[in-house]
Amino acid sequence: MAPPPIVVVRAGAPSSAGFVLVLAGGGYGFRSEHEYLPVTRWLADAGLPCGYLDYAVAPETYPTPLVQVLAALRELRAGTYGAVHGPLVVLGFSAGAHLAGLALTATRAERELAASRHGSGVDEYARPDAAVLCYPVVSMTHLPHLGSRNNLLGELTADTATAKSLSVEQRVDAATAPTFLWHTADDAVVDVDHSLRLTAALARHGVPTELHVYPSGSHGLGLARGTGAPAGWPDACLRWLDEQGVGPRQVHAPGEPPAHAPEVGP
């Protein structure tokens, strides 16, 4: 079974570094268009190489969507979509942010499964170098978003052990890559405690983390244009991505990797 193709919106250029893979939300039941089309246009307009992945949703269940993301990251590193110089970043919204979090914390067994299904090599490069998690679903056991849990786990939705194993805050370790999160304090769909718990777990393991909690705003804001305080997250994110070595200002000599990350490619 081949993974779904990445829709590349802006390819890499000699004056750009990194690649941002966007994962829309939708409770693992669908993919919200406003969380990938405008988002990739925004990234492209900012000069960032980017694309989005139409990962599997219900009736497909775990591990299929995660395996697809891991395979997509491996293909990006292998140069399937053109040479990528610099960090690979996953940027997800809601359930798509949960999927990004699973990729961020993918176990060796999950990476081996991705390799067995898609024929790619198993190595640490199947995991992203950084993540942006927008109003993420994090825990499948604490204040869970039931739609996401039911769709992702399917028949195993009542299995507490499985739900815990797919709670991102339970999977964090010292090898987890830098993470940027944002949420609104009064999110009535996915409680802000999801972001708070993950931030605490990342901090315990010494993972570089930046969290923005805005006072008010509904769930599913996407780029949040015209919403007041949350509308500031895209600029904060671009600044953070630049600090991670991703963006058009990360210029380096031909054949020389950016200072912040190793060169990747075939």
C-alpha positions in Angstrom: 0.0 0.0 0.0 1.6 3.2 -1.1 1.3 6.3 1.1 -0.8 9.2 -0.2 1.3 11.7 -2.1 2.3 15.0 -0.5 0.7 17.9 -2.3 3.7 20.3 -2.6 2.6 23.9 -2.6 6.1 25.4 -2.6 9.2 23.5 -3.4 12.6 24.1 -1.8 15.0 26.7 -3.3 18.7 27.3 -2.8 17.8 30.3 -0.6 15.3 28.4 1.6 15.8 25.8 4.3 13.6 23.1 5.6 10.1 21.9 4.7 6.8 22.2 6.6 4.3 19.3 6.3 0.8 20.4 7.2 -1.7 18.1 8.7 -5.3 19.4 8.9 -7.7 18.6 11.8 -11.1 17.0 11.6 -11.3 14.6 14.5 -9.8 11.8 12.4 -13.1 11.7 10.5 -12.3 14.3 7.8 -9.7 16.9 6.9 -10.7 20.5 7.4 -9.9 22.4 4.2 -9.3 25.7 6.0 -6.5 24.1 8.0 -4.4 23.1 5.0 -5.1 25.2 1.8 -4.9 28.7 3.4 -2.2 27.5 5.7 0.1 26.2 2.9 -0.6 29.4 0.9 0.5 31.5 4.0 3.7 29.4 4.4 4.5 29.7 0.7 3.9 33.4 0.7 6.4 33.6 3.6 8.9 31.8 1.4 8.8 28.4 3.3 8.9 25.2 1.3 5.7 23.3 2.3 3.0 20.9 1.4 0.1 18.9 2.9 -0.7 15.3 3.3 -4.2 13.8 2.8 -3.7 11.2 5.5 -6.2 8.4 6.1 -9.3 9.1 8.3 -12.1 6.9 9.5 -13.0 4.1 8.8 -9.1 3.7 8.8 -7.7 3.6 12.3 -4.4 3.6 14.1 -1.7 3.0 13.0 -2.5 3.8 9.4 -2.5 7.6 9.5 0.7 7.6 11.6 2.4 5.2 9.3 1.5 7.4 6.3 3.0 10.5 8.0 6.2 8.7 8.9 6.5 7.3 5.3 5.9 10.9 4.0 8.7 12.3 6.2 11.1 9.5 5.0 10.2 10.3 1.4 10.9 14.0 1.9 14.3 13.2 3.4 15.0 10.8 0.5 14.5 13.5 -2.0 11.3 12.1 -3.6 9.9 15.6 -3.7 13.1 17.3 -4.5 16.1 18.0 -2.2 15.3 19.3 1.3 18.1 21.1 3.0 17.4 21.5 6.7 14.8 20.6 9.2 11.5 18.8 8.5 8.6 20.3 10.5 5.1 18.9 11.0 2.4 21.5 11.5 -0.9 20.2 12.7 -4.3 21.4 13.8 -6.5 19.7 16.4 -6.6 16.0 15.6 -4.0 16.7 12.9 -1.8 18.2 15.7 -2.3 14.9 17.6 -1.1 13.0 14.6 1.9 15.4 14.3 2.5 14.7 18.0 2.5 11.0 17.4 5.0 11.4 14.6 7.1 13.6 16.9 7.2 10.8 19.5 7.1 7.8 17.1 8.5 4.7 18.7 10.9 2.3 16.9 8.1 -0.2 16.5 6.0 2.4 14.7 8.9 3.4 12.5 9.6 -0.3 11.7 5.9 -0.7 10.8 6.1 2.2 8.4 9.1 0.7 6.8 7.5 -2.7 6.4 4.4 -1.3 4.8 6.1 1.2 2.5 9.6 -0.2 2.0 11.6 2.7 3.4 14.6 2.4 5.7 14.1 2.5 9.4 16.0 5.2 11.1 15.6 8.2 13.3 15.0 10.4 10.2 11.4 9.1 10.1 10.7 11.5 13.0 10.4 15.3 12.4 13.0 17.8 13.5 10.4 20.2 15.0 6.6 20.5 15.4 4.0 23.2 15.5 0.8 22.1 17.3 -2.2 24.3 17.0 -5.0 23.7 19.6 -3.9 20.1 19.7 -5.7 17.0 20.8 -3.0 15.5 23.1 -4.4 13.1 25.7 -6.7 10.2 24.8 -7.5 9.6 28.5 -7.6 13.0 30.3 -10.5 15.2 29.1 -10.4 13.4 25.7 -11.9 14.6 22.5 -14.2 11.6 22.1 -14.7 12.0 18.4 -10.9 11.8 17.7 -10.5 8.9 20.1 -13.3 6.9 18.7 -12.3 7.5 15.1 -8.6 6.8 15.7 -9.0 3.7 17.9 -12.1 2.2 16.3 -12.9 -1.0 18.1 -10.2 -0.4 20.7 -11.7 2.9 21.8 -12.5 1.5 25.2 -9.1 0.0 25.7 -7.4 2.2 28.3 -3.9 0.9 27.7 -4.1 1.7 24.0 -5.6 5.1 24.7 -2.8 5.9 27.1 -0.2 4.7 24.6 -1.5 7.2 22.1 -1.6 10.1 24.5 1.2 12.3 23.3 2.2 13.6 26.7 2.9 10.0 27.8 5.3 9.4 24.8 7.6 12.4 25.3 11.3 11.7 26.0 14.5 13.7 25.9 14.9 12.9 22.2 11.6 14.7 21.3 12.2 17.6 19.0 11.5 21.3 19.7 7.8 22.1 19.8 5.7 25.3 19.4 2.1 25.2 20.7 -0.8 27.5 20.8 -4.3 27.3 22.2 -7.2 29.5 23.5 -8.0 29.4 27.2 -11.7 29.0 26.6 -11.6 26.3 23.8 -14.9 24.4 24.4 -14.0 21.5 22.1 -10.4 20.6 23.0 -9.6 21.8 26.5 -6.5 24.0 26.9 -5.3 21.5 29.4 -4.2 19.4 26.5 -1.6 21.9 25.6 -0.7 22.6 29.2 -0.1 18.9 29.9 2.1 18.4 26.9 4.1 21.6 27.6 4.7 20.3 31.1 5.8 16.9 29.8 8.2 18.5 27.3 9.6 20.8 30.0 10.3 17.8 32.3 12.4 16.2 29.6 14.2 19.4 28.7 12.7 19.7 25.3 12.8 23.3 23.9 9.2 24.5 23.9 7.2 27.6 23.3 3.5 27.9 24.3 1.1 30.7 23.5 -2.3 30.7 25.3 -4.7 33.3 24.1 -7.5 34.6 26.3 -10.4 33.8 24.1 -11.3 32.1 20.8 -13.3 29.2 19.5 -11.8 25.9 18.4 -10.7 25.4 14.8 -9.6 28.9 14.1 -7.0 27.9 11.5 -4.9 31.0 10.7 -7.2 33.0 13.1 -7.4 36.1 10.9 -9.6 38.8 12.4 -10.0 37.1 15.7 -8.0 39.5 17.9 -5.2 38.1 20.0 -5.1 34.6 18.4 -4.4 36.3 15.1 -0.8 36.8 16.3 0.1 33.2 16.2 1.3 33.0 12.6 3.9 35.8 13.1 5.0 34.2 16.3 5.3 30.8 14.5 7.3 32.2 11.6 9.8 33.8 14.1 10.0 30.4 15.9 10.5 28.5 12.7 13.3 30.9 11.7 15.0 30.1 15.0 14.8 26.4 14.2 16.5 27.0 10.9 13.4 27.0 8.6 12.7 29.8 6.2 13.9 31.9 3.3 16.4 33.8 5.4 18.4 30.7 6.2 20.9 31.1 3.3 23.9 28.9 3.1 26.6 28.2 0.6 26.0 25.4 -2.0 26.6 22.0 -0.3 26.8 23.5 3.1 24.0 22.7 5.6 22.3 25.4 7.7 23.9 26.1 11.0 20.8 24.8 13.0 20.3 21.4 11.4 22.0 18.7 9.3 21.5 18.6 5.6 19.1 15.9 4.5 18.4 14.4 1.2 19.1 11.3 -0.9 
